Amino acid sequence: MDRVERGRTDVDVIADLQPGPDLIAEARSEVAAVDRAMQRLPGRHQSVLLALRWHEMSRQEVARRHGVSLRKVDTALRQALGGLR
């Protein structure tokens, strides 16, 4: 029975779970691209998208917060998502 099977771990079999510099650079680039795309959206679209997707508010909460109908919330979300593509 080798040492891994007995519950011990060899250093050779431990995977390095830390992201490397290439992965970090790629992630930063993607975050920057999303940020640029968000900045191009109209203010209400940004606000609705963030409220629904980031803050996990309900559509009803967002509608009340902005003083608009559910239909306008849905439209703003659809247009925001379309603008991020």
VEXBADREN-405491 format. One record per atom (N, C-alpha, C): atom name; chain; residue number from 1; x, y, z; residue in one letter. Coordinates in steps of 0.02 Angstrom, whole numbers, plus 50000, padded with zeros to 5 digits. Each point is the difference from the previous one (the first is absolute). Layout:
REM VEXBADREN-405491
+------+------+-----+-------+-------+-------+------+
| site | unit | pos |     X |     Y |     Z | code |
+------+------+-----+-------+-------+-------+------+
|   CA |    A | NUM |     X |     Y |     Z |    A |
...
+------+------+-----+-------+-------+-------+------+
***
This chain:
REM VEXBADREN-405491
+------+------+-----+-------+-------+-------+------+
| site | unit | pos |     X |     Y |     Z | code |
+------+------+-----+-------+-------+-------+------+
|    N |    A |   1 | 50042 | 49941 | 50000 |    M |
|   CA |    A |   1 | 49958 | 50059 | 50000 |    M |
|    C |    A |   1 | 50045 | 50062 | 50000 |    M |
|    N |    A |   2 | 49987 | 50047 | 49953 |    D |
|   CA |    A |   2 | 50044 | 50059 | 50000 |    D |
|    C |    A |   2 | 49974 | 50052 | 50051 |    D |
|    N |    A |   3 | 50039 | 50051 | 50010 |    R |
|   CA |    A |   3 | 49985 | 50048 | 50054 |    R |
|    C |    A |   3 | 49936 | 50039 | 49988 |    R |
|    N |    A |   4 | 49981 | 50012 | 49938 |    V |
|   CA |    A |   4 | 49939 | 50037 | 49986 |    V |
|    C |    A |   4 | 49939 | 49960 | 50022 |    V |
|    N |    A |   5 | 50001 | 49935 | 49988 |    E |
|   CA |    A |   5 | 49943 | 49958 | 50018 |    E |
|    C |    A |   5 | 49991 | 49994 | 50075 |    E |
|    N |    A |   6 | 50052 | 50009 | 50040 |    R |
|   CA |    A |   6 | 49995 | 49995 | 50072 |    R |
|    C |    A |   6 | 49979 | 50066 | 50032 |    R |
|    N |    A |   7 | 49982 | 50049 | 49959 |    G |
|   CA |    A |   7 | 49978 | 50063 | 50027 |    G |
|    C |    A |   7 | 50055 | 50052 | 50005 |    G |
|    N |    A |   8 | 50060 | 49982 | 49983 |    R |
|   CA |    A |   8 | 50055 | 50048 | 49999 |    R |
|    C |    A |   8 | 50006 | 50027 | 49929 |    R |
|    N |    A |   9 | 50028 | 50058 | 49994 |    T |
|   CA |    A |   9 | 50005 | 50032 | 49935 |    T |
|    C |    A |   9 | 50073 | 50016 | 49984 |    T |
|    N |    A |  10 | 50023 | 49977 | 49943 |    D |
|   CA |    A |  10 | 50066 | 50020 | 49976 |    D |
|    C |    A |  10 | 49996 | 50069 | 49970 |    D |
|    N |    A |  11 | 50052 | 50038 | 50007 |    V |
|   CA |    A |  11 | 50002 | 50067 | 49971 |    V |
|    C |    A |  11 | 49990 | 49996 | 49925 |    V |
|    N |    A |  12 | 50022 | 49947 | 49968 |    D |
|   CA |    A |  12 | 49995 | 49993 | 49928 |    D |
|    C |    A |  12 | 49928 | 49994 | 49976 |    D |
|    N |    A |  13 | 49954 | 49978 | 50042 |    V |
|   CA |    A |  13 | 49931 | 49990 | 49976 |    V |
|    C |    A |  13 | 49955 | 50058 | 50019 |    V |
|    N |    A |  14 | 50025 | 50049 | 50036 |    I |
|   CA |    A |  14 | 49960 | 50058 | 50018 |    I |
|    C |    A |  14 | 49999 | 50048 | 49941 |    I |
|    N |    A |  15 | 49940 | 50016 | 49977 |    A |
|   CA |    A |  15 | 49994 | 50047 | 49944 |    A |
|    C |    A |  15 | 50007 | 50071 | 50024 |    A |
|    N |    A |  16 | 50033 | 50041 | 49961 |    D |
|   CA |    A |  16 | 50005 | 50071 | 50015 |    D |
|    C |    A |  16 | 49935 | 50033 | 49979 |    D |
|    N |    A |  17 | 49959 | 50019 | 50048 |    L |
|   CA |    A |  17 | 49934 | 50028 | 49986 |    L |
|    C |    A |  17 | 50001 | 50076 | 49991 |    L |
|    N |    A |  18 | 50058 | 50030 | 50008 |    Q |
|   CA |    A |  18 | 50005 | 50073 | 49991 |    Q |
|    C |    A |  18 | 50003 | 50016 | 49926 |    Q |
|    N |    A |  19 | 49963 | 50052 | 49979 |    P |
|   CA |    A |  19 | 50003 | 50019 | 49930 |    P |
|    C |    A |  19 | 50069 | 50028 | 49982 |    P |
|    N |    A |  20 | 50022 | 49984 | 49940 |    G |
|   CA |    A |  20 | 50064 | 50025 | 49976 |    G |
|    C |    A |  20 | 49994 | 50070 | 49973 |    G |
|    N |    A |  21 | 50055 | 50031 | 49982 |    P |
|   CA |    A |  21 | 49999 | 50069 | 49975 |    P |
|    C |    A |  21 | 49958 | 50008 | 49936 |    P |
|    N |    A |  22 | 50000 | 49950 | 49957 |    D |
|   CA |    A |  22 | 49960 | 50005 | 49938 |    D |
|    C |    A |  22 | 49926 | 50002 | 50016 |    D |
|    N |    A |  23 | 49978 | 49957 | 50046 |    L |
|   CA |    A |  23 | 49929 | 49998 | 50019 |    L |
|    C |    A |  23 | 49980 | 50064 | 50035 |    L |
|    N |    A |  24 | 50043 | 50027 | 50042 |    I |
|   CA |    A |  24 | 49985 | 50063 | 50034 |    I |
|    C |    A |  24 | 49994 | 50057 | 49950 |    I |
|    N |    A |  25 | 50046 | 50003 | 49952 |    A |
|   CA |    A |  25 | 49998 | 50053 | 49949 |    A |
|    C |    A |  25 | 49936 | 49995 | 49958 |    A |
|    N |    A |  26 | 49982 | 49939 | 49982 |    E |
|   CA |    A |  26 | 49939 | 49989 | 49961 |    E |
|    C |    A |  26 | 49938 | 50021 | 50038 |    E |
|    N |    A |  27 | 49997 | 49983 | 50064 |    A |
|   CA |    A |  27 | 49942 | 50018 | 50042 |    A |
|    C |    A |  27 | 49996 | 50076 | 50007 |    A |
|    N |    A |  28 | 50056 | 50033 | 50010 |    R |
|   CA |    A |  28 | 50000 | 50073 | 50006 |    R |
|    C |    A |  28 | 49976 | 50033 | 49936 |    R |
|    N |    A |  29 | 50021 | 49972 | 49944 |    S |
|   CA |    A |  29 | 49979 | 50027 | 49935 |    S |
|    C |    A |  29 | 49925 | 49992 | 49990 |    S |
|    N |    A |  30 | 49973 | 49943 | 50021 |    E |
|   CA |    A |  30 | 49928 | 49989 | 49994 |    E |
|    C |    A |  30 | 49961 | 50047 | 50045 |    E |
|    N |    A |  31 | 50023 | 50010 | 50060 |    V |
|   CA |    A |  31 | 49967 | 50047 | 50046 |    V |
|    C |    A |  31 | 50001 | 50070 | 49971 |    V |
|    N |    A |  32 | 50056 | 50020 | 49972 |    A |
|   CA |    A |  32 | 50005 | 50067 | 49970 |    A |
|    C |    A |  32 | 49952 | 50007 | 49941 |    A |
|    N |    A |  33 | 49992 | 49947 | 49961 |    A |
|   CA |    A |  33 | 49954 | 50002 | 49942 |    A |
|    C |    A |  33 | 49928 | 50007 | 50024 |    A |
|    N |    A |  34 | 49982 | 49964 | 50052 |    V |
|   CA |    A |  34 | 49932 | 50005 | 50027 |    V |
|    C |    A |  34 | 49988 | 50070 | 50027 |    V |
|    N |    A |  35 | 50049 | 50027 | 50035 |    D |
|   CA |    A |  35 | 49994 | 50068 | 50027 |    D |
|    C |    A |  35 | 49991 | 50051 | 49945 |    D |
|    N |    A |  36 | 50038 | 49994 | 49946 |    R |
|   CA |    A |  36 | 49992 | 50047 | 49943 |    R |
|    C |    A |  36 | 49931 | 49994 | 49969 |    R |
|    N |    A |  37 | 49976 | 49939 | 49993 |    A |
|   CA |    A |  37 | 49934 | 49989 | 49971 |    A |
|    C |    A |  37 | 49945 | 50029 | 50045 |    A |
|    N |    A |  38 | 50008 | 49991 | 50066 |    M |
|   CA |    A |  38 | 49951 | 50027 | 50047 |    M |
|    C |    A |  38 | 49999 | 50076 | 49997 |    M |
|    N |    A |  39 | 50058 | 50031 | 49992 |    Q |
|   CA |    A |  39 | 50004 | 50073 | 49998 |    Q |
|    C |    A |  39 | 49965 | 50028 | 49938 |    Q |
|    N |    A |  40 | 49994 | 49961 | 49948 |    R |
|   CA |    A |  40 | 49967 | 50022 | 49938 |    R |
|    C |    A |  40 | 49924 | 49997 | 50007 |    R |
|    N |    A |  41 | 49974 | 49964 | 50049 |    L |
|   CA |    A |  41 | 49927 | 49994 | 50008 |    L |
|    C |    A |  41 | 49971 | 50064 | 50031 |    L |
|    N |    A |  42 | 49938 | 50015 | 49982 |    P |
|   CA |    A |  42 | 49966 | 50056 | 50033 |    P |
|    C |    A |  42 | 49994 | 49985 | 50076 |    P |
|    N |    A |  43 | 49996 | 50053 | 50039 |    G |
|   CA |    A |  43 | 49998 | 49993 | 50073 |    G |
|    C |    A |  43 | 49947 | 49953 | 50026 |    G |
|    N |    A |  44 | 49939 | 50006 | 49975 |    R |
|   CA |    A |  44 | 49947 | 49956 | 50025 |    R |
|    C |    A |  44 | 50014 | 49927 | 49983 |    R |
|    N |    A |  45 | 50027 | 49988 | 49941 |    H |
|   CA |    A |  45 | 50016 | 49931 | 49981 |    H |
|    C |    A |  45 | 50053 | 49971 | 50047 |    H |
|    N |    A |  46 | 50051 | 50040 | 50014 |    Q |
|   CA |    A |  46 | 50052 | 49978 | 50047 |    Q |
|    C |    A |  46 | 49969 | 49983 | 50068 |    Q |
|    N |    A |  47 | 49959 | 50046 | 50024 |    S |
|   CA |    A |  47 | 49971 | 49992 | 50066 |    S |
|    C |    A |  47 | 49954 | 49939 | 50005 |    S |
|    N |    A |  48 | 49959 | 49990 | 49949 |    V |
|   CA |    A |  48 | 49955 | 49942 | 49999 |    V |
|    C |    A |  48 | 50040 | 49935 | 49996 |    V |
|    N |    A |  49 | 50049 | 49998 | 49957 |    L |
|   CA |    A |  49 | 50041 | 49940 | 49993 |    L |
|    C |    A |  49 | 50036 | 49983 | 50065 |    L |
|    N |    A |  50 | 50031 | 50049 | 50031 |    L |
|   CA |    A |  50 | 50035 | 49988 | 50063 |    L |
|    C |    A |  50 | 49952 | 49979 | 50056 |    L |
|    N |    A |  51 | 49943 | 50032 | 50003 |    A |
|   CA |    A |  51 | 49951 | 49983 | 50052 |    A |
|    C |    A |  51 | 49976 | 49929 | 49993 |    A |
|    N |    A |  52 | 49985 | 49980 | 49939 |    L |
|   CA |    A |  52 | 49974 | 49932 | 49989 |    L |
|    C |    A |  52 | 50053 | 49946 | 50004 |    L |
|    N |    A |  53 | 50057 | 50012 | 49970 |    R |
|   CA |    A |  53 | 50050 | 49947 | 49994 |    R |
|    C |    A |  53 | 50052 | 50000 | 50055 |    R |
|    N |    A |  54 | 50020 | 50059 | 50024 |    W |
|   CA |    A |  54 | 50052 | 50004 | 50051 |    W |
|    C |    A |  54 | 49970 | 50000 | 50070 |    W |
|    N |    A |  55 | 49949 | 50042 | 50009 |    H |
|   CA |    A |  55 | 49969 | 50006 | 50066 |    H |
|    C |    A |  55 | 49943 | 49951 | 50011 |    H |
|    N |    A |  56 | 49983 | 49963 | 49948 |    E |
|   CA |    A |  56 | 49949 | 49947 | 50002 |    E |
|    C |    A |  56 | 49933 | 50025 | 50025 |    E |
|    N |    A |  57 | 49983 | 50061 | 49979 |    M |
|   CA |    A |  57 | 49934 | 50027 | 50017 |    M |
|    C |    A |  57 | 49948 | 49970 | 49953 |    M |
|    N |    A |  58 | 49939 | 49998 | 50023 |    S |
|   CA |    A |  58 | 49946 | 49976 | 49957 |    S |
|    C |    A |  58 | 49981 | 50054 | 49950 |    S |
|    N |    A |  59 | 49965 | 49980 | 49947 |    R |
|   CA |    A |  59 | 49977 | 50048 | 49951 |    R |
|    C |    A |  59 | 49954 | 50051 | 50032 |    R |
|    N |    A |  60 | 49957 | 49977 | 50046 |    Q |
|   CA |    A |  60 | 49954 | 50044 | 50035 |    Q |
|    C |    A |  60 | 50037 | 50052 | 50042 |    Q |
|    N |    A |  61 | 50053 | 49978 | 50034 |    E |
|   CA |    A |  61 | 50040 | 50047 | 50040 |    E |
|    C |    A |  61 | 50032 | 50053 | 49956 |    E |
|    N |    A |  62 | 50027 | 49978 | 49943 |    V |
|   CA |    A |  62 | 50032 | 50047 | 49954 |    V |
|    C |    A |  62 | 49949 | 50049 | 49973 |    V |
|    N |    A |  63 | 49942 | 49975 | 49981 |    A |
|   CA |    A |  63 | 49948 | 50044 | 49974 |    A |
|    C |    A |  63 | 49980 | 50053 | 50052 |    A |
|    N |    A |  64 | 49990 | 49978 | 50062 |    R |
|   CA |    A |  64 | 49983 | 50048 | 50054 |    R |
|    C |    A |  64 | 50056 | 50050 | 50011 |    R |
|    N |    A |  65 | 50061 | 49976 | 50001 |    R |
|   CA |    A |  65 | 50058 | 50044 | 50013 |    R |
|    C |    A |  65 | 50006 | 50054 | 49947 |    R |
|    N |    A |  66 | 49985 | 49982 | 49937 |    H |
|   CA |    A |  66 | 50008 | 50048 | 49945 |    H |
|    C |    A |  66 | 49935 | 50035 | 49982 |    H |
|    N |    A |  67 | 49945 | 49980 | 50032 |    G |
|   CA |    A |  67 | 49936 | 50031 | 49986 |    G |
|    C |    A |  67 | 49976 | 49986 | 49929 |    G |
|    N |    A |  68 | 50012 | 49939 | 49976 |    V |
|   CA |    A |  68 | 49980 | 49981 | 49932 |    V |
|    C |    A |  68 | 49961 | 49934 | 50003 |    V |
|    N |    A |  69 | 49970 | 49982 | 49944 |    S |
|   CA |    A |  69 | 49962 | 49937 | 49996 |    S |
|    C |    A |  69 | 50048 | 49941 | 49992 |    S |
|    N |    A |  70 | 49973 | 49941 | 50011 |    L |
|   CA |    A |  70 | 50038 | 49938 | 49989 |    L |
|    C |    A |  70 | 50021 | 49995 | 49927 |    L |
|    N |    A |  71 | 49956 | 50022 | 49956 |    R |
|   CA |    A |  71 | 50016 | 49998 | 49928 |    R |
|    C |    A |  71 | 50062 | 50042 | 49985 |    R |
|    N |    A |  72 | 50005 | 50059 | 50031 |    K |
|   CA |    A |  72 | 50058 | 50043 | 49988 |    K |
|    C |    A |  72 | 50064 | 49968 | 50029 |    K |
|    N |    A |  73 | 49993 | 49966 | 50057 |    V |
|   CA |    A |  73 | 50058 | 49964 | 50028 |    V |
|    C |    A |  73 | 50022 | 49947 | 49952 |    V |
|    N |    A |  74 | 49953 | 49961 | 49974 |    D |
|   CA |    A |  74 | 50016 | 49946 | 49953 |    D |
|    C |    A |  74 | 50033 | 50028 | 49936 |    D |
|    N |    A |  75 | 49973 | 50056 | 49976 |    T |
|   CA |    A |  75 | 50028 | 50031 | 49940 |    T |
|    C |    A |  75 | 50071 | 50025 | 50013 |    T |
|    N |    A |  76 | 50009 | 50033 | 50057 |    A |
|   CA |    A |  76 | 50067 | 50026 | 50016 |    A |
|    C |    A |  76 | 50050 | 49943 | 50007 |    A |
|    N |    A |  77 | 49979 | 49945 | 50031 |    L |
|   CA |    A |  77 | 50045 | 49942 | 50007 |    L |
|    C |    A |  77 | 50017 | 49971 | 49932 |    L |
|    N |    A |  78 | 49950 | 49991 | 49958 |    R |
|   CA |    A |  78 | 50012 | 49972 | 49934 |    R |
|    C |    A |  78 | 50047 | 50044 | 49959 |    R |
|    N |    A |  79 | 49989 | 50065 | 50003 |    Q |
|   CA |    A |  79 | 50043 | 50047 | 49963 |    Q |
|    C |    A |  79 | 50071 | 50001 | 50029 |    Q |
|    N |    A |  80 | 50005 | 49996 | 50067 |    A |
|   CA |    A |  80 | 50066 | 50000 | 50031 |    A |
|    C |    A |  80 | 50039 | 49938 | 49980 |    A |
|    N |    A |  81 | 49968 | 49942 | 50003 |    L |
|   CA |    A |  81 | 50034 | 49939 | 49980 |    L |
|    C |    A |  81 | 50019 | 50001 | 49926 |    L |
|    N |    A |  82 | 49956 | 50029 | 49960 |    G |
|   CA |    A |  82 | 50016 | 50006 | 49929 |    G |
|    C |    A |  82 | 50059 | 50047 | 49988 |    G |
|    N |    A |  83 | 50005 | 50052 | 50041 |    G |
|   CA |    A |  83 | 50055 | 50047 | 49993 |    G |
|    C |    A |  83 | 50067 | 49972 | 50023 |    G |
|    N |    A |  84 | 49998 | 49947 | 50040 |    L |
|   CA |    A |  84 | 50063 | 49970 | 50024 |    L |
|    C |    A |  84 | 50028 | 49949 | 49951 |    L |
|    N |    A |  85 | 49962 | 49983 | 49950 |    R |
|   CA |    A |  85 | 50024 | 49948 | 49952 |    R |
|    C |    A |  85 | 50049 | 50028 | 49951 |    R |
+------+------+-----+-------+-------+-------+------+
***
